[in-house]
Amino acid sequence: MTIKTMQELEELRKVGRVVSQTIQLMMEAVEDGMTTAELDLIGRKNIENHGARSAPELAYNFPGATCISVNEEVAHGLPGARVINRGDLINIDVSCELNGFFADSGASFAFGDVDPVLHALMNTTKKSLKESIKKCRPGKRFNLIGQTIEDHARRGGFSVIENLGSHGVGRALHEQPEFIAGFYDPKDRRTMHEGQVFTIEPFISTGARQAIEQADTWTLATSPKFRTAQYEHTIVVTKNSPIVITANPHY
């Protein structure tokens, strides 16, 4: 999507606030022994209370309102009977539709005490997202995003999940520009333009490079020995600083 009017921008901001608030609410609601299905229900209620709809349900008939990935699960975690325990690394990914506009965001967090390596992983991933956003200006190449993410991962001693990336959003959950790699791709010569709407979502791991589809046909995961962090925002490119539609002070 390319924003053309202030009204479009405001509508995008509205759905962005629902997404951001839902993630925050779910993060704060996590309890020891809770199932991911119970956590998903909390997210669903908040989405529906705002008159919004779950975008993955709407677009892909996803069997849940939100995506909740735990430990070795990287993305698209299917809410269900999995129990959340202290020491888990949890990722919540929420995307919503409101009045015909879509926004998408996600955040990883540790529930209880975890290995210091995971805190370093999360901090590296957060920083790569923030620095990638700063690179977004009209005329800049999309591969700057992947280059920035990959540079941060390498400096931290981590790897990038190469088969997951960022994407266009706005009037649909996934639209042009399609797959924006989280690593430097010299062949990608696409450039950004003013008003363009897309996500930035680095997936940085303790060693994995691929996320594999699981038996439920939705969840993408690595070997249990690895952990992966993801943070995601929906942004709008402007002449000045990019606008972060799903801004949240906690991630």
C-alpha positions in Angstrom: 0.0 0.0 0.0 1.0 3.6 -0.6 -0.5 6.2 1.7 -2.0 9.0 -0.4 -4.2 10.9 2.1 -4.1 11.9 5.8 -7.3 10.0 6.3 -5.7 6.8 5.1 -2.8 7.4 7.5 -5.2 7.9 10.4 -7.1 4.7 9.6 -3.8 2.8 9.5 -2.9 4.4 12.9 -6.2 3.2 14.3 -5.6 -0.4 13.4 -2.0 -0.1 14.5 -3.0 0.9 18.0 -5.3 -2.1 18.3 -2.5 -4.4 17.3 0.0 -2.8 19.6 -2.4 -2.8 22.5 -3.3 -6.4 22.0 0.3 -7.6 22.1 0.9 -5.6 25.3 -2.2 -6.9 26.9 -1.3 -10.5 26.1 2.3 -10.1 27.3 1.0 -8.8 30.6 -1.6 -11.6 30.9 0.8 -14.6 30.7 0.7 -16.9 33.7 2.6 -20.1 34.6 0.6 -23.1 33.4 -1.6 -21.1 31.0 -2.1 -22.7 27.6 -1.5 -20.8 24.4 -5.2 -21.2 23.5 -6.1 -19.4 26.7 -3.7 -16.6 25.9 -5.0 -16.3 22.4 -8.6 -15.9 23.7 -7.4 -12.8 25.7 -6.1 -11.4 22.4 -9.2 -12.2 20.5 -11.5 -10.5 23.0 -9.4 -7.3 22.8 -9.4 -7.3 19.0 -13.1 -7.8 18.8 -13.8 -5.2 21.5 -12.3 -2.7 19.2 -14.4 -3.8 16.2 -11.4 -5.2 14.5 -10.8 -8.7 13.0 -7.9 -11.1 13.2 -6.0 -10.7 9.9 -4.7 -14.3 9.7 -8.2 -15.7 10.3 -9.6 -13.3 7.7 -6.9 -13.9 5.0 -5.9 -17.5 5.5 -8.5 -19.1 7.8 -5.9 -19.5 10.5 -7.3 -21.4 13.4 -6.6 -18.8 16.0 -6.8 -15.0 16.5 -3.1 -14.5 17.1 0.2 -16.4 16.5 1.9 -17.6 19.7 5.3 -19.3 19.3 7.1 -20.8 22.3 10.8 -21.7 22.6 11.9 -23.6 19.4 8.8 -22.3 17.6 9.8 -19.4 15.4 6.6 -18.1 13.8 2.9 -18.7 13.1 2.6 -20.7 16.3 -0.8 -22.3 16.4 -2.7 -21.6 19.7 -3.7 -24.8 21.4 -2.9 -27.0 24.4 0.8 -26.1 24.7 1.4 -25.0 28.3 3.5 -21.9 29.0 6.1 -22.3 31.8 8.6 -20.1 33.5 11.8 -20.0 31.5 10.0 -20.0 28.2 10.8 -17.6 25.3 7.5 -16.5 23.9 6.7 -14.7 20.7 3.3 -13.0 20.2 2.5 -11.9 16.6 -0.7 -9.9 16.1 -2.2 -8.6 12.8 -5.6 -7.0 12.5 -8.0 -5.6 10.0 -10.1 -2.5 10.8 -12.2 -0.5 8.3 -10.3 -2.2 5.4 -6.8 -1.4 6.7 -4.3 -3.9 8.0 -1.4 -3.6 10.5 1.0 -6.3 11.7 3.4 -6.4 14.7 5.1 -8.9 16.9 7.4 -9.2 20.0 9.4 -11.8 21.8 9.8 -11.9 25.6 11.1 -14.1 28.3 8.7 -15.4 30.9 10.6 -15.7 34.1 14.3 -16.3 34.4 16.2 -17.4 31.2 19.7 -17.9 30.1 21.6 -14.5 29.7 22.2 -15.5 26.0 18.5 -15.2 25.4 18.5 -11.6 26.8 21.4 -10.8 24.4 19.4 -12.4 21.6 16.4 -10.3 22.3 18.4 -7.1 22.7 20.2 -7.8 19.4 17.0 -8.4 17.6 15.3 -5.3 19.0 18.3 -3.1 18.0 18.4 -4.6 14.5 14.7 -3.6 14.1 15.3 0.0 15.3 18.3 0.5 13.2 16.6 -1.0 10.1 13.7 1.4 10.5 16.2 4.3 10.5 17.4 3.3 7.1 14.0 3.6 5.4 13.8 6.6 3.2 12.5 7.2 -0.3 15.0 5.9 -2.9 16.8 3.6 -0.5 17.1 0.0 -1.4 15.2 -2.7 0.5 18.3 -4.8 0.9 19.6 -2.2 3.4 17.1 -3.7 5.8 18.5 -7.2 5.4 22.1 -5.9 5.5 21.4 -4.1 8.8 19.7 -7.2 10.4 22.5 -9.5 9.3 25.2 -7.2 10.5 23.6 -7.0 14.0 23.2 -10.8 14.1 26.8 -11.4 13.2 28.2 -8.9 15.7 26.1 -10.6 18.4 27.3 -14.1 17.5 23.9 -15.1 16.1 22.3 -16.2 12.8 19.4 -15.1 10.7 16.4 -17.2 9.8 16.7 -16.9 6.0 13.3 -18.2 4.9 11.3 -15.6 6.9 11.2 -11.9 6.1 9.3 -8.6 6.0 6.5 -7.8 3.6 4.1 -5.1 2.3 0.9 -4.5 4.3 -1.9 -1.9 4.5 -4.9 -3.0 2.4 -4.1 -6.7 2.8 -2.1 -8.7 5.3 0.5 -9.5 2.7 1.0 -7.4 -0.5 3.7 -5.7 -2.5 6.6 -5.5 -1.8 6.7 -9.2 -1.2 9.5 -11.0 0.7 12.1 -8.6 2.1 15.0 -10.7 3.2 16.5 -10.5 6.7 20.0 -10.8 5.2 21.8 -8.8 2.6 20.7 -9.8 -0.9 22.8 -7.9 -3.6 20.3 -9.0 -6.3 17.4 -7.2 -4.7 17.5 -3.7 -6.3 14.0 -2.7 -5.3 13.8 0.8 -3.8 11.4 2.4 -1.3 9.1 5.3 -2.1 7.3 7.9 -0.1 4.1 6.7 1.5 4.9 3.0 1.1 3.7 0.7 3.9 5.5 -2.4 4.9 6.7 -4.4 7.9 10.2 -4.9 9.2 10.6 -8.1 11.2 14.0 -9.6 11.9 14.2 -13.2 13.0 17.5 -13.8 14.7 18.5 -17.1 16.2 21.1 -18.8 18.4 22.2 -20.8 15.4 19.4 -21.9 13.1 19.0 -20.6 9.6 15.8 -22.2 8.5 12.3 -22.5 10.1 10.6 -25.8 9.2 6.8 -26.3 8.8 5.5 -28.6 11.6 2.8 -31.3 11.4 0.0 -28.8 12.1 0.9 -27.2 8.8 1.0 -23.7 10.4 3.8 -23.5 13.0 7.3 -22.9 11.8 10.1 -24.2 14.2 13.7 -25.1 14.5 15.5 -27.9 16.3 14.7 -27.7 20.0 18.3 -26.8 20.8 17.8 -23.3 19.1 15.9 -20.2 20.2 14.8 -17.4 17.9 13.6 -13.9 18.7 11.4 -11.7 16.4 10.3 -8.1 16.7 8.1 -6.5 14.1 6.6 -3.1 13.3 4.5 -1.7 10.5 6.0 1.5 9.1 5.3 4.2 6.6 8.1 5.7 4.6 8.2 9.5 4.5 10.6 12.2 3.4 11.7 12.5 7.0 11.7 9.8 9.7 9.6 6.7 9.0 6.2 6.6 10.9 6.0 3.5 13.1 2.3 2.6 12.9 2.5 -0.1 15.6 4.8 1.8 18.0 5.0 0.4 21.5 7.4 1.6 24.2 8.0 -2.0 25.4 9.5 -3.3 22.2 
